[in-house]
Amino acid sequence: MSATLGGTVTPADGLTLTRMGYGAMQLAGPHVFGPPGDRDRAVAVLRAAVEAGVTHIDTADFYGPAVVNEIIREALYPYPADLRIVTKVGARRGADGSWIVSRHPEDLKTQVHDNLRHLGVETLDVVNLRLGDVDTPNEDPVADQFGALADLRQQGLIRHLGLSAASARQLDEARSIAPVVTVQNLYNLAQRRDDALVERTAAENIAFVPYFPLGGFTPLQSETLTKVAARLDASPQQVALAWLLRRSPNIALIPGTSSPEHLRENLAAADLTLPADALGELNGIGRQDAR
């Protein structure tokens, strides 16, 4: 088990996140819809994460929907004083499990109240506004939507605000309305479109939280990763997570799993040392992807 969890990031007064966090999405049923096959196992994974020192749990009320937040409440309530639960708004689920964009300001307010109710809290630690598609940011204006969340922050229902699947221009617009403490975008060894945004958020003391930190590898890239991992006596997943932690000090990770064993493996990545030659090979994966 990791002793350090990669340290912490502190993007705002009152907000400190362990750099190795936990993404709760996989605690729902297949395709993030409906209940899990083993609810007791889902509860056990959450408790194991907190017992290991994780203080950063990522969720959303549209996971399930409501299922994951209710499992978090069952597993962890009353919440430890240092636990920070980061949630998202901007989507709903259809009766068939489809993902539906839902960013009207009034609906965003309803989603915030849904999160509050299902998590059993009076104030949400961080709410990320989901903007573009998972892998395709857009340039839509965000003032009305982010402004609605800023109003709820002023009312004391939200402590901090962030963005998900956001562009640099949207970050500019949001920051003109209220402080932004997190940007949660697609980013990993192979998909590094947001290199400049990683650098910018680091300079501006904003936590950058990659989602799908282990996704998007071609067979060639996987071979490179596998060879490095074998030399280091680690799993490819551990190496990919360790590379992200090394990439920038403002990066905080939220790998998800429904397995206590896999959780321990993920957390151990925080203590994996990457030698210079390994870093060079891993950095080359991103250069291949950029061609």
C-alpha positions, 0 to 999 in steps of 0.5 A: 500500500502506498505510504504517500499517495503522491502527496497533495495538491492544495488549489484553494484555501480549505481544499486539499486533495490527495494526488492519488484519489479514487474515481467512483464511477465503476461502482455502478452497474454495467455501462455506469447504469443501475446497481452494482452486482455486488453492493457489499464489495462496492462499499468495501472498496470505498472504505478501503480507499479512505482507510488507505488515506485517500481524501479525494473521491470523484463522483456524479449523481448521473452515475447510476443515476444516484446509485454511486452517491448513495453507495458513497453515503452508505459506506462513508457517512458520517464523512471523515473531516478531511474527505473531499467529495468532488462531483459533476453536473451537466448530464442526465441519464435516459431510461435506457441508460443513454447519456443526455446533455443537461446544462440549462441553468435551472436543471444544473441547480436541480442536479446540485440539490440531487447531489446534496440529497443523495450524498447526505450533505448540506454543502458540496466540496467541489462541483465540476461543470461538465462541458464538452463530450468526453473526448471532444471539448467544444467552445460553447459559452459557459457564462449562464451555466457557470454563473448559476453554479456561482450563485449556489456557491454564494448561497453556501451550497457549494464550496468550490467550482471546477470544469470538466471537458473544458477548453482554455477559452472556457476556463478564461470565461469561467474564471471571470465569474468565479474561482476555478479550482479544478479542471478535469479533462481527458489526458494520459500518456497517449492522449496529450492534447492538453499539454499546454493546459496542464502547464497553465493550470499548474502556473495558476494553482488549479488542480488538473485531474485527468479522466481515463488516465489509462485509456487510448493506447494503440498496440504499439504504445501498449508494447512500449508501456508493457516493456517499461513496466516489465523492467520496473517489475510493475504493471502497465497501469501503475507505470501510466499512473506514475507517469501522470504524477511525475508529469506535473505537481498539480495533477491529481488522479482518480483511477476507478475500480470495483476491486479492493485488490486493484485499488491497492495496486493503483495506490501503490503507483504513487511510490513507483520511481521512474528512471530517466530512461523509462521517462524518455520512452514513456514521453515518446508515446505522447510524441507518437500520438501527436504525429 
